[in-house]
């Protein structure tokens, strides 16, 4: 309420949207918003527009300064309205989810939180609402109301133009259609043609291989992972990692073994991981094969690594599609 009714730097909030008929929490949220906006202090600063449709959306996109979007992380389908808002000169303020997780920079808008995920939704809402209030009170509202002799918010306009220049060419329908065509539709067409030749011979072979893989996957064991050099390493030097893996009834050609590595955070987890292919040596011991991989240290600090095994077949379009992956413990 204090943010809305600030005498020198007031804020107006316009809500619009619809809840699915069976979305009771969504309808309850709208009810709470309407009850709040009817309070004396908020009545002139908040409004809820009913019957949200494309006409209402067009006016909102052309008229607002900030496009506010607050999904719970991992639940945002995409966020195309935010893309349209940018093309209309609005600046995005959103949780790092959907498209905004990819598009956000400090020059293009504001992010609520840092992409954290919580198991307690009540705690998540409290933390992110406080982050939102801090942004509004300490950054967004002052930036909008800071004006020169010409009464124009020059820094605000600079941020708006930066967002339009950066986001507009990248997040648009042309790019979407082009990438779907080049990365999805055409490869799927080519793959379907290849698998269908000679009475679907390759498709049948792939099905037999998948059945054998599923039946044999539980036999795979990563017995040991070792590092050739344990001394303190400098940036630019390489680390060689070896993994002894029992493949059971499978062969090295049936799997991809990867070195998964990167810098460690305070919790000991790998952040911004990179992947390097590990290759089998020519010294198997029965069903146990040695795989070797190397990674070059690109930065200083605490580094960590692990090993993972994925399915591999020349006609398998995506190794993750089978839901089979084995990590070193």
C-alpha positions as CSV (number, residue, x, y, z in Angstrom):
1,X,0.0,0.0,0.0
2,X,2.9,2.4,0.8
3,X,4.3,1.8,-2.7
4,X,1.0,2.4,-4.4
5,X,0.2,5.6,-2.5
6,X,3.6,7.3,-2.4
7,X,2.8,11.0,-2.8
8,X,5.9,11.8,-4.8
9,X,6.3,8.6,-6.7
10,X,2.9,6.8,-7.0
11,X,2.4,3.5,-8.8
12,X,-0.6,2.2,-10.7
13,X,-1.2,-1.6,-11.2
14,X,-3.5,-3.0,-13.8
15,X,-4.5,-6.7,-13.5
16,X,-6.2,-8.8,-16.1
17,X,-6.6,-12.4,-16.8
18,X,-8.9,-15.4,-16.5
19,X,-8.9,-18.5,-14.4
20,X,-9.9,-21.8,-15.7
21,X,-13.4,-22.7,-14.5
22,X,-12.0,-25.6,-12.5
23,X,-9.0,-23.6,-11.2
24,X,-10.3,-22.7,-7.8
25,X,-7.0,-21.3,-6.4
26,X,-6.8,-19.1,-9.5
27,X,-10.3,-17.8,-9.0
28,X,-9.6,-17.2,-5.3
29,X,-6.5,-15.2,-6.2
30,X,-8.6,-13.0,-8.5
31,X,-11.1,-12.6,-5.6
32,X,-8.3,-11.4,-3.2
33,X,-7.0,-8.9,-5.8
34,X,-10.5,-7.4,-6.3
35,X,-11.1,-7.2,-2.5
36,X,-7.8,-5.4,-2.0
37,X,-8.3,-2.9,-4.8
38,X,-11.6,-1.8,-3.2
39,X,-9.8,-0.6,-0.1
40,X,-9.8,3.3,0.1
41,X,-6.1,3.7,-0.4
42,X,-5.8,1.3,-3.3
43,X,-9.0,2.3,-5.2
44,X,-7.3,4.9,-7.4
45,X,-4.1,2.9,-7.8
46,X,-5.3,-0.6,-8.8
47,X,-7.9,-2.0,-11.2
48,X,-8.8,-5.5,-12.4
49,X,-10.1,-5.7,-16.0
50,X,-12.6,-8.4,-16.5
51,X,-13.2,-10.4,-19.7
52,X,-9.5,-10.4,-20.7
53,X,-9.2,-11.0,-24.5
54,X,-7.0,-9.9,-27.4
55,X,-8.6,-6.4,-27.5
56,X,-7.9,-5.8,-23.8
57,X,-4.4,-7.3,-24.2
58,X,-3.7,-4.9,-27.1
59,X,-4.5,-1.8,-25.1
60,X,-2.5,-3.1,-22.1
61,X,0.5,-4.0,-24.2
62,X,0.5,-0.5,-25.8
63,X,-0.2,1.4,-22.5
64,X,1.9,-0.1,-19.6
65,X,5.4,0.8,-18.7
66,X,6.3,-2.5,-16.9
67,X,5.0,-6.0,-17.8
68,X,4.7,-7.9,-14.5
69,X,4.7,-11.7,-14.6
70,X,4.9,-13.8,-11.5
71,X,4.6,-17.6,-12.2
72,X,6.0,-20.1,-9.8
73,X,9.3,-21.3,-11.4
74,X,9.0,-24.3,-13.6
75,X,5.3,-23.7,-14.2
76,X,5.5,-21.0,-16.9
77,X,4.7,-22.5,-20.3
78,X,6.5,-19.9,-22.4
79,X,5.6,-16.2,-21.7
80,X,4.9,-14.9,-25.2
81,X,3.0,-11.9,-23.8
82,X,6.2,-10.6,-22.4
83,X,7.9,-10.8,-25.8
84,X,5.0,-8.7,-27.3
85,X,5.3,-6.3,-24.4
86,X,8.9,-5.6,-25.2
87,X,8.1,-4.8,-28.9
88,X,5.5,-2.3,-27.5
89,X,8.1,-0.5,-25.3
90,X,7.2,-2.1,-22.0
91,X,10.0,-3.4,-19.8
92,X,9.7,-6.9,-18.3
93,X,9.7,-7.7,-14.6
94,X,9.3,-11.4,-14.1
95,X,10.4,-14.6,-12.3
96,X,13.2,-16.3,-14.2
97,X,11.1,-18.9,-15.9
98,X,9.9,-19.6,-19.4
99,X,11.4,-17.3,-22.0
100,X,12.5,-14.7,-19.5
101,X,15.0,-17.2,-18.0
102,X,16.7,-17.1,-21.4
103,X,16.2,-13.5,-22.3
104,X,16.9,-11.6,-19.1
105,X,19.9,-9.3,-18.7
106,X,20.3,-6.3,-16.5
107,X,20.1,-4.2,-19.6
108,X,16.7,-5.6,-20.7
109,X,14.6,-5.7,-17.6
110,X,14.3,-7.0,-14.0
111,X,14.3,-10.5,-12.5
112,X,12.5,-11.6,-9.4
113,X,14.9,-13.8,-7.6
114,X,17.8,-15.7,-9.1
115,X,16.1,-18.8,-10.4
116,X,15.9,-20.6,-7.1
117,X,13.5,-23.4,-6.6
118,X,11.8,-24.3,-3.3
119,X,9.9,-27.3,-2.1
120,X,7.8,-25.0,0.3
121,X,5.5,-22.9,-2.0
122,X,4.5,-20.6,0.9
123,X,8.2,-19.9,1.7
124,X,8.8,-19.3,-2.1
125,X,5.9,-16.9,-2.4
126,X,7.1,-14.9,0.7
127,X,10.7,-14.7,-0.5
128,X,9.8,-13.7,-4.1
129,X,7.1,-11.2,-3.0
130,X,9.7,-9.4,-0.8
131,X,12.1,-9.5,-3.8
132,X,9.4,-7.9,-6.0
133,X,8.7,-5.2,-3.4
134,X,12.4,-4.4,-3.1
135,X,12.8,-4.0,-6.9
136,X,9.7,-1.8,-7.1
137,X,10.7,0.4,-4.2
138,X,14.4,0.7,-4.7
139,X,15.0,0.4,-8.4
140,X,12.0,0.5,-10.7
141,X,9.9,3.3,-9.3
142,X,12.9,5.6,-8.7
143,X,14.2,5.0,-12.2
144,X,10.9,5.9,-13.8
145,X,10.4,9.1,-11.7
146,X,14.0,10.3,-12.1
147,X,13.7,13.0,-14.8
148,X,15.6,15.9,-16.1
149,X,14.6,19.4,-17.2
150,X,12.8,18.0,-20.2
151,X,10.7,15.8,-17.9
152,X,11.8,12.6,-19.6
153,X,13.2,9.5,-17.7
154,X,16.3,9.2,-19.8
155,X,17.7,6.1,-18.0
156,X,14.3,4.4,-18.3
157,X,14.1,5.1,-22.0
158,X,17.7,3.8,-22.5
159,X,16.7,0.5,-20.8
160,X,13.5,0.3,-22.9
161,X,15.5,0.8,-26.1
162,X,18.1,-1.7,-25.0
163,X,15.3,-4.3,-24.5
164,X,13.7,-3.6,-27.9
165,X,17.1,-3.9,-29.7
166,X,18.1,-7.1,-27.9
167,X,14.9,-9.0,-27.5
168,X,13.0,-8.0,-30.6
169,X,15.2,-9.7,-33.2
170,X,15.6,-12.8,-31.1
171,X,12.2,-13.6,-29.6
172,X,9.7,-13.4,-32.4
173,X,7.5,-15.6,-34.5
174,X,10.0,-15.7,-37.4
175,X,12.6,-17.3,-35.2
176,X,10.1,-19.7,-33.7
177,X,8.9,-21.0,-37.0
178,X,12.4,-21.2,-38.4
179,X,13.8,-23.1,-35.5
180,X,10.9,-25.5,-35.3
181,X,11.4,-26.2,-39.0
182,X,15.1,-26.5,-39.0
183,X,15.6,-28.3,-35.6
184,X,12.4,-30.4,-35.4
185,X,10.2,-30.8,-38.5
186,X,12.9,-31.4,-41.2
187,X,15.1,-33.7,-39.1
188,X,11.9,-35.7,-38.1
189,X,11.0,-35.9,-41.8
190,X,14.5,-37.1,-42.8
191,X,14.6,-39.6,-39.9
192,X,11.2,-41.0,-40.8
193,X,12.3,-41.4,-44.4
194,X,15.5,-43.2,-43.4
195,X,13.8,-45.6,-40.9
196,X,11.1,-46.4,-43.4
197,X,13.4,-47.6,-46.2
198,X,13.4,-51.4,-47.1
199,X,10.2,-52.2,-45.3
200,X,11.2,-50.3,-42.1
201,X,14.3,-52.5,-41.7
202,X,16.2,-49.9,-39.6
203,X,13.1,-49.1,-37.5
204,X,12.8,-52.8,-36.7
205,X,16.5,-53.1,-35.8
206,X,16.2,-50.1,-33.6
207,X,13.2,-51.6,-31.8
208,X,15.2,-54.8,-31.2
209,X,18.1,-52.8,-29.8
210,X,15.9,-50.8,-27.5
211,X,14.4,-54.0,-26.1
212,X,17.9,-55.5,-25.5
213,X,19.1,-52.2,-23.9
214,X,16.2,-52.0,-21.5
215,X,16.7,-55.6,-20.4
216,X,20.5,-55.1,-19.9
217,X,20.6,-51.5,-18.5
218,X,20.4,-52.5,-14.8
219,X,23.6,-54.6,-15.3
220,X,25.7,-51.6,-15.9
221,X,28.0,-50.5,-13.0
222,X,30.4,-47.7,-12.7
223,X,33.0,-49.4,-10.6
224,X,35.6,-46.7,-10.1
225,X,36.4,-43.1,-11.2
226,X,40.0,-41.9,-10.8
227,X,42.0,-38.8,-11.7
228,X,45.5,-39.2,-13.2
229,X,46.9,-36.0,-11.6
230,X,46.0,-35.1,-8.0
231,X,48.3,-32.0,-7.7
232,X,47.0,-28.5,-7.6
233,X,46.4,-27.5,-11.2
234,X,46.5,-24.1,-12.9
235,X,44.1,-22.5,-15.3
236,X,44.7,-23.8,-18.8
237,X,46.0,-27.2,-17.6
238,X,44.0,-30.4,-18.3
239,X,42.7,-33.1,-16.1
240,X,42.4,-36.7,-17.2
241,X,39.6,-38.8,-15.7
242,X,39.3,-42.6,-16.0
243,X,36.2,-44.7,-15.3
244,X,36.0,-48.4,-15.0
245,X,32.6,-49.5,-16.2
246,X,31.0,-52.9,-16.2
247,X,28.7,-53.0,-19.2
248,X,27.3,-56.5,-18.6
249,X,25.7,-57.7,-21.9
250,X,26.2,-54.4,-23.6
251,X,29.2,-53.1,-25.7
252,X,30.9,-49.7,-25.8
253,X,29.1,-48.9,-29.0
254,X,25.7,-49.2,-27.1
255,X,26.5,-46.4,-24.7
256,X,27.9,-42.8,-24.5
257,X,30.1,-42.2,-21.5
258,X,30.5,-38.5,-20.6
259,X,32.6,-36.5,-18.2
260,X,30.3,-34.1,-16.4
261,X,32.3,-31.2,-14.8
262,X,32.3,-27.6,-13.7
263,X,32.9,-25.2,-10.9
264,X,31.5,-26.1,-7.5
265,X,29.2,-23.7,-5.5
266,X,29.1,-23.3,-1.8
267,X,26.8,-26.4,-1.5
268,X,29.3,-28.6,-3.4
269,X,27.1,-28.8,-6.5
270,X,28.4,-28.3,-10.1
271,X,27.2,-25.0,-11.6
272,X,27.0,-24.3,-15.3
273,X,28.3,-27.8,-16.1
274,X,30.1,-28.8,-19.2
275,X,30.3,-32.2,-20.9
276,X,33.3,-34.0,-22.4
277,X,33.1,-37.4,-24.3
278,X,34.9,-40.3,-22.7
279,X,36.4,-42.9,-25.0
280,X,37.0,-46.6,-24.3
281,X,40.5,-47.9,-24.3
282,X,41.5,-51.2,-26.0
283,X,42.1,-53.0,-22.7
284,X,38.8,-54.5,-21.5
285,X,38.8,-57.0,-18.6
286,X,35.9,-59.2,-19.4
287,X,32.8,-57.0,-19.4
288,X,34.7,-54.1,-17.7
289,X,35.8,-51.3,-20.0
290,X,38.0,-48.3,-19.1
291,X,36.8,-45.0,-20.5
292,X,39.0,-41.9,-20.5
293,X,38.1,-38.3,-20.7
294,X,39.9,-35.0,-20.4
295,X,38.7,-31.5,-19.4
296,X,40.7,-28.3,-19.6
297,X,40.5,-25.9,-16.7
298,X,39.0,-22.7,-18.0
299,X,38.8,-20.9,-14.6
300,X,40.2,-21.0,-11.1
301,X,38.3,-22.1,-8.0
302,X,36.9,-25.4,-6.7
303,X,36.1,-27.7,-9.6
304,X,34.2,-31.0,-9.5
305,X,33.3,-33.8,-11.9
306,X,31.3,-37.0,-12.2
307,X,30.6,-39.5,-14.9
308,X,27.3,-40.5,-16.6
309,X,26.3,-43.2,-19.0
310,X,23.6,-42.7,-21.7
311,X,22.3,-44.9,-24.4
312,X,23.8,-44.6,-27.9
313,X,22.6,-45.8,-31.3
314,X,23.0,-44.3,-34.8
315,X,19.2,-44.2,-35.2
316,X,18.4,-42.9,-31.7
317,X,17.3,-39.3,-32.1
318,X,17.6,-38.3,-28.5
319,X,19.5,-40.3,-25.8
320,X,17.4,-38.9,-23.0
321,X,14.1,-40.1,-24.6
322,X,14.5,-43.6,-23.2
323,X,14.7,-42.4,-19.6
324,X,17.9,-44.3,-19.0
325,X,20.9,-42.7,-17.4
326,X,23.4,-43.9,-14.9
327,X,25.5,-41.6,-12.8
328,X,28.7,-42.4,-10.8
329,X,28.0,-42.4,-7.1
